[in-house]
């Protein structure tokens, strides 16, 4: 009887993880920047600037409206699912959906697992997990970019702020997943970090 109960419990846990993480992944993997750039006549975003599918690279096409739309959609695609999970009272589900969304954006199945760097999507899920976390994220991101005029520096600093903010402001349960996602964002910026160290990282308003 115990074995049977344990088997049912294990199966539930497996489907719980796969369900929320999988839905988050599929939502996160929608490449809005690529889609909007093509629909807007800007061409294949992967052949422009840095080749990234995020809002910063869309901005390099000169289409500010498309860049703003990409930012909002990349922010929202994970936030909606996380909010739904939180409203249902399932913090574990919210964390799984958040992880899936950011990982999906970074490694979308539709693009051969070559996607964006995850900053905007991490902002979206941070706001949904706890609005103070997202607010600090946005403030750090904007503050660093304003001070340095370097988008990557702002994104890296903002990502690293999330687990610290979660722990400090009453969301310690989310700190581990946010720490893992922050490290993923940093890893995705490794080429940017090399250029930052060399002093060759492009600034906002200049080409990649």
ChimeraX commands (.cxc) that place a marker at each C-alpha (Angstrom):
marker #1 position 0.00,0.00,0.00 radius 0.5
marker #1 position 2.82,2.38,0.91 radius 0.5
marker #1 position 4.64,1.54,-2.28 radius 0.5
marker #1 position 1.54,2.30,-4.28 radius 0.5
marker #1 position 1.02,5.57,-2.47 radius 0.5
marker #1 position 4.63,6.51,-3.02 radius 0.5
marker #1 position 4.31,5.69,-6.69 radius 0.5
marker #1 position 1.25,7.92,-7.07 radius 0.5
marker #1 position 2.99,10.68,-5.14 radius 0.5
marker #1 position 6.10,10.45,-7.29 radius 0.5
marker #1 position 4.07,10.52,-10.49 radius 0.5
marker #1 position 2.21,13.60,-9.28 radius 0.5
marker #1 position 5.47,15.40,-8.49 radius 0.5
marker #1 position 6.90,14.50,-11.91 radius 0.5
marker #1 position 3.82,15.76,-13.77 radius 0.5
marker #1 position 3.68,18.85,-11.56 radius 0.5
marker #1 position 7.27,19.75,-12.46 radius 0.5
marker #1 position 6.93,18.89,-16.14 radius 0.5
marker #1 position 3.60,20.68,-16.43 radius 0.5
marker #1 position 4.47,24.09,-15.01 radius 0.5
marker #1 position 8.05,24.08,-16.23 radius 0.5
marker #1 position 7.00,22.86,-19.67 radius 0.5
marker #1 position 4.25,25.44,-20.12 radius 0.5
marker #1 position 6.62,28.15,-18.95 radius 0.5
marker #1 position 9.27,26.91,-21.37 radius 0.5
marker #1 position 6.92,26.91,-24.36 radius 0.5
marker #1 position 5.69,30.42,-23.54 radius 0.5
marker #1 position 9.21,31.70,-22.99 radius 0.5
marker #1 position 10.48,30.21,-26.23 radius 0.5
marker #1 position 8.22,32.35,-28.44 radius 0.5
marker #1 position 10.76,34.63,-30.23 radius 0.5
marker #1 position 8.77,37.87,-30.26 radius 0.5
marker #1 position 11.74,39.98,-31.37 radius 0.5
marker #1 position 12.35,37.83,-34.40 radius 0.5
marker #1 position 8.65,37.73,-35.29 radius 0.5
marker #1 position 8.12,41.48,-34.90 radius 0.5
marker #1 position 11.26,42.36,-36.85 radius 0.5
marker #1 position 10.09,40.25,-39.78 radius 0.5
marker #1 position 6.53,41.53,-39.66 radius 0.5
marker #1 position 7.84,45.09,-39.41 radius 0.5
marker #1 position 10.03,44.69,-42.47 radius 0.5
marker #1 position 13.33,44.84,-40.56 radius 0.5
marker #1 position 14.48,41.44,-41.83 radius 0.5
marker #1 position 15.97,38.50,-39.97 radius 0.5
marker #1 position 17.09,39.78,-36.57 radius 0.5
marker #1 position 19.70,37.05,-36.34 radius 0.5
marker #1 position 21.57,38.66,-39.23 radius 0.5
marker #1 position 21.48,42.16,-37.70 radius 0.5
marker #1 position 23.77,43.70,-35.09 radius 0.5
marker #1 position 24.67,41.16,-32.42 radius 0.5
marker #1 position 22.32,38.56,-33.90 radius 0.5
marker #1 position 20.40,38.41,-30.61 radius 0.5
marker #1 position 16.60,38.13,-30.65 radius 0.5
marker #1 position 16.00,40.54,-27.77 radius 0.5
marker #1 position 14.80,44.13,-27.59 radius 0.5
marker #1 position 18.28,45.67,-27.54 radius 0.5
marker #1 position 19.09,44.17,-30.92 radius 0.5
marker #1 position 15.68,45.13,-32.30 radius 0.5
marker #1 position 16.56,48.71,-31.32 radius 0.5
marker #1 position 19.64,48.45,-33.54 radius 0.5
marker #1 position 17.31,48.19,-36.54 radius 0.5
marker #1 position 16.17,51.73,-35.80 radius 0.5
marker #1 position 12.62,50.59,-35.05 radius 0.5
marker #1 position 12.01,51.98,-31.57 radius 0.5
marker #1 position 8.34,50.94,-31.56 radius 0.5
marker #1 position 9.26,47.36,-32.44 radius 0.5
marker #1 position 11.94,47.36,-29.75 radius 0.5
marker #1 position 9.48,48.60,-27.13 radius 0.5
marker #1 position 6.91,45.99,-28.18 radius 0.5
marker #1 position 9.56,43.26,-28.01 radius 0.5
marker #1 position 10.56,44.35,-24.52 radius 0.5
marker #1 position 6.97,44.29,-23.28 radius 0.5
marker #1 position 6.17,40.94,-24.87 radius 0.5
marker #1 position 9.38,39.30,-23.63 radius 0.5
marker #1 position 8.62,40.69,-20.19 radius 0.5
marker #1 position 5.02,39.54,-20.24 radius 0.5
marker #1 position 5.34,36.05,-21.71 radius 0.5
marker #1 position 6.62,34.56,-18.48 radius 0.5
marker #1 position 4.92,36.93,-16.07 radius 0.5
marker #1 position 1.40,35.87,-17.04 radius 0.5
marker #1 position 1.98,32.21,-16.18 radius 0.5
marker #1 position 3.83,33.01,-12.98 radius 0.5
marker #1 position 1.02,35.29,-11.84 radius 0.5
marker #1 position -1.54,32.58,-12.59 radius 0.5
marker #1 position 0.42,30.07,-10.54 radius 0.5
marker #1 position 0.82,32.50,-7.65 radius 0.5
marker #1 position -2.88,33.37,-7.67 radius 0.5
marker #1 position -3.55,29.67,-7.30 radius 0.5
marker #1 position -1.45,29.66,-4.17 radius 0.5
marker #1 position 1.28,27.45,-5.60 radius 0.5
marker #1 position 4.65,29.08,-4.97 radius 0.5
marker #1 position 6.47,26.01,-6.23 radius 0.5
marker #1 position 4.50,26.13,-9.47 radius 0.5
marker #1 position 5.30,29.84,-9.85 radius 0.5
marker #1 position 9.02,29.17,-9.45 radius 0.5
marker #1 position 8.88,26.35,-12.00 radius 0.5
marker #1 position 7.00,28.50,-14.51 radius 0.5
marker #1 position 9.52,31.31,-13.98 radius 0.5
marker #1 position 12.45,28.99,-14.60 radius 0.5
marker #1 position 10.80,27.52,-17.68 radius 0.5
marker #1 position 10.05,30.94,-19.19 radius 0.5
marker #1 position 13.59,32.28,-18.85 radius 0.5
marker #1 position 15.19,29.04,-20.04 radius 0.5
marker #1 position 12.74,28.92,-22.95 radius 0.5
marker #1 position 13.70,32.45,-24.00 radius 0.5
marker #1 position 17.41,31.60,-23.82 radius 0.5
marker #1 position 17.11,28.20,-25.50 radius 0.5
marker #1 position 13.98,28.17,-27.70 radius 0.5
marker #1 position 13.25,24.86,-29.36 radius 0.5
marker #1 position 11.95,26.67,-32.47 radius 0.5
marker #1 position 15.35,28.29,-33.14 radius 0.5
marker #1 position 17.64,25.34,-32.52 radius 0.5
marker #1 position 18.01,26.34,-28.84 radius 0.5
marker #1 position 19.74,29.61,-29.77 radius 0.5
marker #1 position 17.77,32.47,-28.27 radius 0.5
marker #1 position 18.12,35.63,-26.24 radius 0.5
marker #1 position 20.01,36.44,-23.06 radius 0.5
marker #1 position 17.03,36.42,-20.74 radius 0.5
marker #1 position 17.15,39.88,-19.14 radius 0.5
marker #1 position 13.67,41.13,-20.08 radius 0.5
marker #1 position 12.02,37.79,-19.38 radius 0.5
marker #1 position 13.77,37.59,-16.01 radius 0.5
marker #1 position 12.42,41.05,-15.22 radius 0.5
marker #1 position 8.92,39.86,-16.09 radius 0.5
marker #1 position 9.02,36.77,-13.91 radius 0.5
marker #1 position 10.65,38.76,-11.07 radius 0.5
marker #1 position 7.77,41.25,-11.10 radius 0.5
marker #1 position 5.31,38.36,-11.07 radius 0.5
marker #1 position 7.04,36.46,-8.26 radius 0.5
marker #1 position 7.12,39.60,-6.11 radius 0.5
marker #1 position 6.74,43.14,-7.38 radius 0.5
marker #1 position 9.46,44.54,-5.05 radius 0.5
marker #1 position 11.95,42.12,-6.64 radius 0.5
marker #1 position 11.03,43.36,-10.09 radius 0.5
marker #1 position 11.05,46.99,-8.99 radius 0.5
marker #1 position 14.61,46.71,-7.69 radius 0.5
marker #1 position 15.58,44.83,-10.86 radius 0.5
marker #1 position 14.24,47.65,-13.05 radius 0.5
marker #1 position 15.88,50.34,-10.91 radius 0.5
marker #1 position 19.27,48.62,-11.03 radius 0.5
marker #1 position 18.98,47.97,-14.76 radius 0.5
marker #1 position 18.03,51.55,-15.61 radius 0.5
marker #1 position 20.48,53.05,-13.13 radius 0.5
marker #1 position 23.49,51.14,-14.41 radius 0.5
marker #1 position 22.58,51.79,-18.05 radius 0.5
marker #1 position 22.12,55.50,-17.30 radius 0.5
marker #1 position 25.50,55.64,-15.57 radius 0.5
marker #1 position 27.49,53.56,-18.07 radius 0.5
marker #1 position 25.48,53.69,-21.30 radius 0.5
marker #1 position 26.17,49.95,-21.55 radius 0.5
marker #1 position 23.09,47.74,-21.86 radius 0.5
marker #1 position 24.84,44.49,-20.96 radius 0.5
marker #1 position 26.25,45.94,-17.73 radius 0.5
marker #1 position 22.75,46.96,-16.66 radius 0.5
marker #1 position 21.29,43.57,-17.48 radius 0.5
marker #1 position 23.99,41.65,-15.62 radius 0.5
marker #1 position 23.78,43.86,-12.52 radius 0.5
marker #1 position 19.99,43.70,-12.48 radius 0.5
marker #1 position 19.94,39.91,-12.81 radius 0.5
marker #1 position 22.40,39.51,-9.95 radius 0.5
marker #1 position 20.22,41.72,-7.76 radius 0.5
marker #1 position 17.24,39.36,-7.89 radius 0.5
marker #1 position 18.22,36.62,-5.40 radius 0.5
marker #1 position 19.58,39.22,-2.98 radius 0.5
marker #1 position 16.39,41.26,-3.20 radius 0.5
marker #1 position 14.20,38.18,-2.84 radius 0.5
marker #1 position 16.05,37.13,0.30 radius 0.5
marker #1 position 16.10,40.61,1.80 radius 0.5
marker #1 position 12.51,41.62,1.07 radius 0.5
marker #1 position 10.62,38.60,2.30 radius 0.5
marker #1 position 10.65,36.17,-0.63 radius 0.5
marker #1 position 13.42,33.75,0.45 radius 0.5
marker #1 position 11.69,30.78,-1.18 radius 0.5
marker #1 position 12.29,32.30,-4.59 radius 0.5
marker #1 position 15.95,33.15,-3.97 radius 0.5
marker #1 position 17.39,29.79,-5.16 radius 0.5
marker #1 position 15.61,29.78,-8.53 radius 0.5
marker #1 position 16.40,33.47,-9.07 radius 0.5
marker #1 position 20.05,32.82,-8.23 radius 0.5
marker #1 position 20.16,30.04,-10.82 radius 0.5
marker #1 position 18.48,32.22,-13.45 radius 0.5
marker #1 position 20.82,35.12,-12.66 radius 0.5
marker #1 position 23.80,32.85,-13.25 radius 0.5
marker #1 position 22.25,31.78,-16.56 radius 0.5
marker #1 position 21.92,35.42,-17.61 radius 0.5
marker #1 position 25.55,36.08,-16.64 radius 0.5
marker #1 position 26.66,33.01,-18.61 radius 0.5
marker #1 position 24.76,34.24,-21.65 radius 0.5
marker #1 position 26.66,37.54,-21.35 radius 0.5
marker #1 position 30.11,35.93,-21.26 radius 0.5
marker #1 position 31.11,37.50,-24.59 radius 0.5
marker #1 position 29.87,40.88,-23.33 radius 0.5
marker #1 position 31.87,40.44,-20.13 radius 0.5
marker #1 position 35.01,39.78,-22.17 radius 0.5
marker #1 position 34.39,42.99,-24.13 radius 0.5
marker #1 position 33.68,44.90,-20.92 radius 0.5
marker #1 position 37.04,43.80,-19.56 radius 0.5
marker #1 position 38.70,44.82,-22.82 radius 0.5
marker #1 position 36.87,48.16,-22.90 radius 0.5
marker #1 position 35.31,47.38,-26.29 radius 0.5
marker #1 position 31.68,46.75,-25.30 radius 0.5
marker #1 position 29.42,49.02,-27.43 radius 0.5
marker #1 position 27.38,51.66,-25.68 radius 0.5
marker #1 position 23.70,52.40,-26.10 radius 0.5
marker #1 position 23.10,54.27,-29.33 radius 0.5
marker #1 position 26.04,52.71,-31.13 radius 0.5
marker #1 position 26.18,49.61,-33.33 radius 0.5
marker #1 position 27.17,46.22,-31.89 radius 0.5
marker link #1:1,2 radius 0.2
marker link #1:2,3 radius 0.2
marker link #1:3,4 radius 0.2
marker link #1:4,5 radius 0.2
marker link #1:5,6 radius 0.2
marker link #1:6,7 radius 0.2
marker link #1:7,8 radius 0.2
marker link #1:8,9 radius 0.2
marker link #1:9,10 radius 0.2
marker link #1:10,11 radius 0.2
marker link #1:11,12 radius 0.2
marker link #1:12,13 radius 0.2
marker link #1:13,14 radius 0.2
marker link #1:14,15 radius 0.2
marker link #1:15,16 radius 0.2
marker link #1:16,17 radius 0.2
marker link #1:17,18 radius 0.2
marker link #1:18,19 radius 0.2
marker link #1:19,20 radius 0.2
marker link #1:20,21 radius 0.2
marker link #1:21,22 radius 0.2
marker link #1:22,23 radius 0.2
marker link #1:23,24 radius 0.2
marker link #1:24,25 radius 0.2
marker link #1:25,26 radius 0.2
marker link #1:26,27 radius 0.2
marker link #1:27,28 radius 0.2
marker link #1:28,29 radius 0.2
marker link #1:29,30 radius 0.2
marker link #1:30,31 radius 0.2
marker link #1:31,32 radius 0.2
marker link #1:32,33 radius 0.2
marker link #1:33,34 radius 0.2
marker link #1:34,35 radius 0.2
marker link #1:35,36 radius 0.2
marker link #1:36,37 radius 0.2
marker link #1:37,38 radius 0.2
marker link #1:38,39 radius 0.2
marker link #1:39,40 radius 0.2
marker link #1:40,41 radius 0.2
marker link #1:41,42 radius 0.2
marker link #1:42,43 radius 0.2
marker link #1:43,44 radius 0.2
marker link #1:44,45 radius 0.2
marker link #1:45,46 radius 0.2
marker link #1:46,47 radius 0.2
marker link #1:47,48 radius 0.2
marker link #1:48,49 radius 0.2
marker link #1:49,50 radius 0.2
marker link #1:50,51 radius 0.2
marker link #1:51,52 radius 0.2
marker link #1:52,53 radius 0.2
marker link #1:53,54 radius 0.2
marker link #1:54,55 radius 0.2
marker link #1:55,56 radius 0.2
marker link #1:56,57 radius 0.2
marker link #1:57,58 radius 0.2
marker link #1:58,59 radius 0.2
marker link #1:59,60 radius 0.2
marker link #1:60,61 radius 0.2
marker link #1:61,62 radius 0.2
marker link #1:62,63 radius 0.2
marker link #1:63,64 radius 0.2
marker link #1:64,65 radius 0.2
marker link #1:65,66 radius 0.2
marker link #1:66,67 radius 0.2
marker link #1:67,68 radius 0.2
marker link #1:68,69 radius 0.2
marker link #1:69,70 radius 0.2
marker link #1:70,71 radius 0.2
marker link #1:71,72 radius 0.2
marker link #1:72,73 radius 0.2
marker link #1:73,74 radius 0.2
marker link #1:74,75 radius 0.2
marker link #1:75,76 radius 0.2
marker link #1:76,77 radius 0.2
marker link #1:77,78 radius 0.2
marker link #1:78,79 radius 0.2
marker link #1:79,80 radius 0.2
marker link #1:80,81 radius 0.2
marker link #1:81,82 radius 0.2
marker link #1:82,83 radius 0.2
marker link #1:83,84 radius 0.2
marker link #1:84,85 radius 0.2
marker link #1:85,86 radius 0.2
marker link #1:86,87 radius 0.2
marker link #1:87,88 radius 0.2
marker link #1:88,89 radius 0.2
marker link #1:89,90 radius 0.2
marker link #1:90,91 radius 0.2
marker link #1:91,92 radius 0.2
marker link #1:92,93 radius 0.2
marker link #1:93,94 radius 0.2
marker link #1:94,95 radius 0.2
marker link #1:95,96 radius 0.2
marker link #1:96,97 radius 0.2
marker link #1:97,98 radius 0.2
marker link #1:98,99 radius 0.2
marker link #1:99,100 radius 0.2
marker link #1:100,101 radius 0.2
marker link #1:101,102 radius 0.2
marker link #1:102,103 radius 0.2
marker link #1:103,104 radius 0.2
marker link #1:104,105 radius 0.2
marker link #1:105,106 radius 0.2
marker link #1:106,107 radius 0.2
marker link #1:107,108 radius 0.2
marker link #1:108,109 radius 0.2
marker link #1:109,110 radius 0.2
marker link #1:110,111 radius 0.2
marker link #1:111,112 radius 0.2
marker link #1:112,113 radius 0.2
marker link #1:113,114 radius 0.2
marker link #1:114,115 radius 0.2
marker link #1:115,116 radius 0.2
marker link #1:116,117 radius 0.2
marker link #1:117,118 radius 0.2
marker link #1:118,119 radius 0.2
marker link #1:119,120 radius 0.2
marker link #1:120,121 radius 0.2
marker link #1:121,122 radius 0.2
marker link #1:122,123 radius 0.2
marker link #1:123,124 radius 0.2
marker link #1:124,125 radius 0.2
marker link #1:125,126 radius 0.2
marker link #1:126,127 radius 0.2
marker link #1:127,128 radius 0.2
marker link #1:128,129 radius 0.2
marker link #1:129,130 radius 0.2
marker link #1:130,131 radius 0.2
marker link #1:131,132 radius 0.2
marker link #1:132,133 radius 0.2
marker link #1:133,134 radius 0.2
marker link #1:134,135 radius 0.2
marker link #1:135,136 radius 0.2
marker link #1:136,137 radius 0.2
marker link #1:137,138 radius 0.2
marker link #1:138,139 radius 0.2
marker link #1:139,140 radius 0.2
marker link #1:140,141 radius 0.2
marker link #1:141,142 radius 0.2
marker link #1:142,143 radius 0.2
marker link #1:143,144 radius 0.2
marker link #1:144,145 radius 0.2
marker link #1:145,146 radius 0.2
marker link #1:146,147 radius 0.2
marker link #1:147,148 radius 0.2
marker link #1:148,149 radius 0.2
marker link #1:149,150 radius 0.2
marker link #1:150,151 radius 0.2
marker link #1:151,152 radius 0.2
marker link #1:152,153 radius 0.2
marker link #1:153,154 radius 0.2
marker link #1:154,155 radius 0.2
marker link #1:155,156 radius 0.2
marker link #1:156,157 radius 0.2
marker link #1:157,158 radius 0.2
marker link #1:158,159 radius 0.2
marker link #1:159,160 radius 0.2
marker link #1:160,161 radius 0.2
marker link #1:161,162 radius 0.2
marker link #1:162,163 radius 0.2
marker link #1:163,164 radius 0.2
marker link #1:164,165 radius 0.2
marker link #1:165,166 radius 0.2
marker link #1:166,167 radius 0.2
marker link #1:167,168 radius 0.2
marker link #1:168,169 radius 0.2
marker link #1:169,170 radius 0.2
marker link #1:170,171 radius 0.2
marker link #1:171,172 radius 0.2
marker link #1:172,173 radius 0.2
marker link #1:173,174 radius 0.2
marker link #1:174,175 radius 0.2
marker link #1:175,176 radius 0.2
marker link #1:176,177 radius 0.2
marker link #1:177,178 radius 0.2
marker link #1:178,179 radius 0.2
marker link #1:179,180 radius 0.2
marker link #1:180,181 radius 0.2
marker link #1:181,182 radius 0.2
marker link #1:182,183 radius 0.2
marker link #1:183,184 radius 0.2
marker link #1:184,185 radius 0.2
marker link #1:185,186 radius 0.2
marker link #1:186,187 radius 0.2
marker link #1:187,188 radius 0.2
marker link #1:188,189 radius 0.2
marker link #1:189,190 radius 0.2
marker link #1:190,191 radius 0.2
marker link #1:191,192 radius 0.2
marker link #1:192,193 radius 0.2
marker link #1:193,194 radius 0.2
marker link #1:194,195 radius 0.2
marker link #1:195,196 radius 0.2
marker link #1:196,197 radius 0.2
marker link #1:197,198 radius 0.2
marker link #1:198,199 radius 0.2
marker link #1:199,200 radius 0.2
marker link #1:200,201 radius 0.2
marker link #1:201,202 radius 0.2
marker link #1:202,203 radius 0.2
marker link #1:203,204 radius 0.2
marker link #1:204,205 radius 0.2
marker link #1:205,206 radius 0.2
marker link #1:206,207 radius 0.2
marker link #1:207,208 radius 0.2
view
